[in-house]
Amino acid sequence: MLGKCTNPSCSASFRHMQEGILFRLEPDPDLRLPNPKKPEYYWLCQSCSAAMTLLIGKEGKVIPVPLPAPVQGGAHRSDLISSKRQNGLMLSCLTSSTEKRRRSRSKGSLG
């Protein structure tokens, strides 16, 4: 599957779904291509995913980019990571059910 963080300057090894954010790059399902490529998976470690996300570059390559600065009372970091479509490709963030439960518990404990 994956070996290391997608950030080229990071050497963190992929070990667990709960440690970072997993992304899937696949042909845009709305285009219904006759011979779609198999999905490719990319991972940002926990440290890198706190400061960056992934986007589809000009040639269809997945590239890490800095997250925008947080806005007071704005969206949660993970809300900024959604599906991105470009050049017939779709990049989606995959979150494990464990991560979703952990996030919902931490949001509930804030109020």
C-alpha positions as a Markdown table, in Angstrom:
| # | Residue | x | y | z |
|---|---|---|---|---|
| 1 | Met | 0.0 | 0.0 | 0.0 |
| 2 | Leu | 2.0 | 3.0 | 1.3 |
| 3 | Gly | 5.5 | 3.4 | 2.5 |
| 4 | Lys | 5.9 | 6.9 | 3.9 |
| 5 | Cys | 4.4 | 10.4 | 4.2 |
| 6 | Thr | 3.7 | 12.2 | 0.9 |
| 7 | Asn | 5.6 | 15.2 | 2.1 |
| 8 | Pro | 9.0 | 14.8 | 0.4 |
| 9 | Ser | 10.8 | 16.4 | 3.3 |
| 10 | Cys | 9.3 | 14.0 | 5.8 |
| 11 | Ser | 10.5 | 10.4 | 6.4 |
| 12 | Ala | 7.6 | 9.2 | 8.7 |
| 13 | Ser | 6.6 | 5.6 | 7.8 |
| 14 | Phe | 3.0 | 4.6 | 7.4 |
| 15 | Arg | 2.0 | 2.2 | 10.1 |
| 16 | His | -1.6 | 2.9 | 11.3 |
| 17 | Met | -4.7 | 4.6 | 9.8 |
| 18 | Gln | -5.1 | 6.7 | 13.0 |
| 19 | Glu | -1.7 | 8.4 | 12.5 |
| 20 | Gly | -2.3 | 11.0 | 9.9 |
| 21 | Ile | -4.7 | 11.4 | 6.9 |
| 22 | Leu | -5.1 | 9.0 | 4.0 |
| 23 | Phe | -6.1 | 10.3 | 0.6 |
| 24 | Arg | -7.4 | 8.4 | -2.5 |
| 25 | Leu | -6.7 | 9.7 | -6.1 |
| 26 | Glu | -9.1 | 8.1 | -8.7 |
| 27 | Pro | -10.7 | 9.0 | -12.0 |
| 28 | Asp | -13.7 | 11.3 | -11.4 |
| 29 | Pro | -16.7 | 9.0 | -11.2 |
| 30 | Asp | -18.9 | 11.6 | -12.8 |
| 31 | Leu | -17.0 | 11.3 | -16.0 |
| 32 | Arg | -17.6 | 7.5 | -16.4 |
| 33 | Leu | -14.4 | 6.8 | -18.3 |
| 34 | Pro | -14.3 | 3.5 | -20.2 |
| 35 | Asn | -11.0 | 2.3 | -18.8 |
| 36 | Pro | -10.5 | 4.0 | -15.5 |
| 37 | Lys | -7.2 | 3.8 | -13.7 |
| 38 | Lys | -7.0 | 2.0 | -10.3 |
| 39 | Pro | -7.1 | 4.3 | -7.3 |
| 40 | Glu | -3.8 | 5.5 | -5.9 |
| 41 | Tyr | -3.4 | 6.2 | -2.2 |
| 42 | Tyr | -1.4 | 9.0 | -0.5 |
| 43 | Trp | -0.8 | 9.6 | 3.2 |
| 44 | Leu | 0.2 | 12.6 | 5.3 |
| 45 | Cys | 1.6 | 11.8 | 8.7 |
| 46 | Gln | 0.0 | 13.3 | 11.8 |
| 47 | Ser | 2.6 | 16.0 | 12.0 |
| 48 | Cys | 2.5 | 17.0 | 8.4 |
| 49 | Ser | -1.3 | 16.8 | 8.2 |
| 50 | Ala | -1.5 | 19.5 | 10.9 |
| 51 | Ala | 0.1 | 22.0 | 8.6 |
| 52 | Met | -0.7 | 20.8 | 5.1 |
| 53 | Thr | -3.1 | 19.0 | 2.8 |
| 54 | Leu | -2.8 | 17.5 | -0.7 |
| 55 | Leu | -4.0 | 18.9 | -4.0 |
| 56 | Ile | -4.0 | 17.7 | -7.6 |
| 57 | Gly | -1.3 | 19.6 | -9.5 |
| 58 | Lys | -1.3 | 20.7 | -13.1 |
| 59 | Glu | -0.1 | 17.4 | -14.6 |
| 60 | Gly | -2.4 | 15.3 | -12.4 |
| 61 | Lys | 0.3 | 14.8 | -9.8 |
| 62 | Val | -0.6 | 14.9 | -6.1 |
| 63 | Ile | 1.3 | 17.7 | -4.3 |
| 64 | Pro | 1.4 | 18.8 | -0.6 |
| 65 | Val | 0.4 | 22.4 | 0.0 |
| 66 | Pro | 0.2 | 24.4 | 3.2 |
| 67 | Leu | -3.2 | 24.7 | 4.9 |
| 68 | Pro | -4.6 | 28.2 | 5.1 |
| 69 | Ala | -4.1 | 30.0 | 8.3 |
| 70 | Pro | -6.9 | 29.2 | 10.8 |
| 71 | Val | -9.7 | 31.7 | 11.1 |
| 72 | Gln | -11.2 | 32.5 | 14.6 |
| 73 | Gly | -14.5 | 30.6 | 14.8 |
| 74 | Gly | -13.9 | 29.2 | 11.3 |
| 75 | Ala | -14.0 | 25.6 | 10.0 |
| 76 | His | -12.1 | 22.8 | 11.7 |
| 77 | Arg | -8.9 | 21.8 | 9.9 |
| 78 | Ser | -10.4 | 18.5 | 8.7 |
| 79 | Asp | -13.5 | 20.3 | 7.3 |
| 80 | Leu | -11.1 | 21.9 | 4.8 |
| 81 | Ile | -10.0 | 18.5 | 3.4 |
| 82 | Ser | -12.7 | 17.4 | 1.1 |
| 83 | Ser | -12.9 | 16.0 | -2.4 |
| 84 | Lys | -10.9 | 17.9 | -5.0 |
| 85 | Arg | -11.5 | 17.5 | -8.7 |
| 86 | Gln | -9.2 | 18.5 | -11.5 |
| 87 | Asn | -8.1 | 17.2 | -14.9 |
| 88 | Gly | -10.6 | 14.3 | -14.8 |
| 89 | Leu | -9.3 | 13.1 | -11.4 |
| 90 | Met | -10.8 | 13.2 | -7.9 |
| 91 | Leu | -8.7 | 13.4 | -4.7 |
| 92 | Ser | -10.6 | 12.4 | -1.6 |
| 93 | Cys | -9.7 | 12.3 | 2.1 |
| 94 | Leu | -10.4 | 9.0 | 3.7 |
| 95 | Thr | -10.9 | 9.1 | 7.5 |
| 96 | Ser | -11.2 | 5.9 | 9.5 |
| 97 | Ser | -14.2 | 5.4 | 11.8 |
| 98 | Thr | -11.9 | 5.5 | 14.8 |
| 99 | Glu | -10.7 | 9.0 | 13.7 |
| 100 | Lys | -14.3 | 10.2 | 13.2 |
| 101 | Arg | -15.3 | 8.9 | 16.7 |
| 102 | Arg | -12.2 | 10.5 | 18.3 |
| 103 | Arg | -12.9 | 13.9 | 16.6 |
| 104 | Ser | -16.6 | 13.9 | 17.5 |
| 105 | Arg | -15.7 | 13.1 | 21.2 |
| 106 | Ser | -13.2 | 16.0 | 21.3 |
| 107 | Lys | -15.8 | 18.4 | 19.7 |
| 108 | Gly | -18.4 | 17.3 | 22.3 |
| 109 | Ser | -16.0 | 17.9 | 25.2 |
| 110 | Leu | -15.3 | 21.5 | 24.1 |
| 111 | Gly | -18.9 | 22.7 | 24.7 |
